[in-house]
């Protein structure tokens, strides 16, 4: 079996940087309270049952995340009582 091209620490650093970039984009369009953790929770929630996909899929999902999808996720999470820090 081929070794995974990214070790866990590299994945974490790369994904954190990408999530922070997306959070900054959201702040620029008026969603000032959005954090990188909010972005990650929204994107990773899609993989709770199937497991984490390859890195390229994660990057695509983060970078293509729309503000409406994030706000829908955060609203539903708030109704369910999930912890979001505002």
C-alpha positions in Angstrom: 0.0 0.0 0.0 1.3 3.4 -0.9 2.2 5.7 2.0 -0.1 8.7 2.4 1.6 11.7 0.8 0.9 13.9 3.8 1.5 13.1 7.4 -1.1 14.1 9.9 0.7 17.2 11.1 1.1 18.4 7.5 -2.7 17.8 6.9 -3.6 19.8 9.9 -1.4 22.7 9.0 -2.6 22.7 5.4 -6.2 22.5 6.3 -6.0 25.1 9.0 -4.4 27.5 6.6 -7.1 26.8 4.0 -9.9 27.1 6.6 -8.5 30.4 7.9 -8.3 31.7 4.3 -12.0 30.8 3.8 -13.0 32.4 7.1 -11.2 35.5 6.1 -13.1 35.5 2.8 -16.4 35.2 4.8 -15.4 38.1 7.0 -14.7 40.2 3.9 -18.3 39.7 2.7 -19.8 40.6 6.0 -19.8 37.4 8.1 -17.5 38.9 10.7 -17.8 36.3 13.4 -16.9 33.2 11.3 -13.8 31.4 12.3 -11.6 28.7 10.8 -13.1 26.2 13.3 -16.6 27.1 12.1 -15.5 26.4 8.5 -13.9 23.1 9.5 -17.0 21.9 11.5 -19.3 22.7 8.6 -17.2 20.9 6.0 -16.2 17.9 8.2 -19.8 17.3 9.3 -20.5 15.9 5.8 -18.0 13.1 6.6 -19.2 11.9 10.0 -20.6 8.6 8.5 -18.2 8.0 5.6 -14.9 9.1 7.1 -12.4 11.7 6.0 -11.8 11.7 2.3 -8.5 12.4 0.5 -6.9 15.8 1.0 -7.8 17.1 -2.5 -11.5 16.5 -1.8 -11.3 18.3 1.6 -9.5 21.3 0.0 -12.1 21.5 -2.7 -15.0 21.3 -0.2 -13.5 24.1 1.9 -12.7 26.4 -1.0 -16.1 25.9 -2.7 -18.1 26.4 0.5 -20.8 29.0 0.0 -21.8 31.5 2.7 -25.4 30.2 2.5 -24.4 26.6 3.2 -22.3 27.7 6.2 -25.1 29.9 7.6 -27.6 27.0 7.2 -25.2 24.7 9.0 -24.6 27.1 11.8 -28.3 27.9 12.2 -29.2 24.2 12.4 -26.3 23.6 14.8 -27.5 26.4 17.0 -31.0 24.9 17.1 -29.5 21.5 18.1 -27.5 23.1 20.8 -24.1 22.6 19.2 -21.4 24.8 20.7 -20.5 27.8 18.4 -18.6 30.7 19.8 -19.9 34.0 18.7 
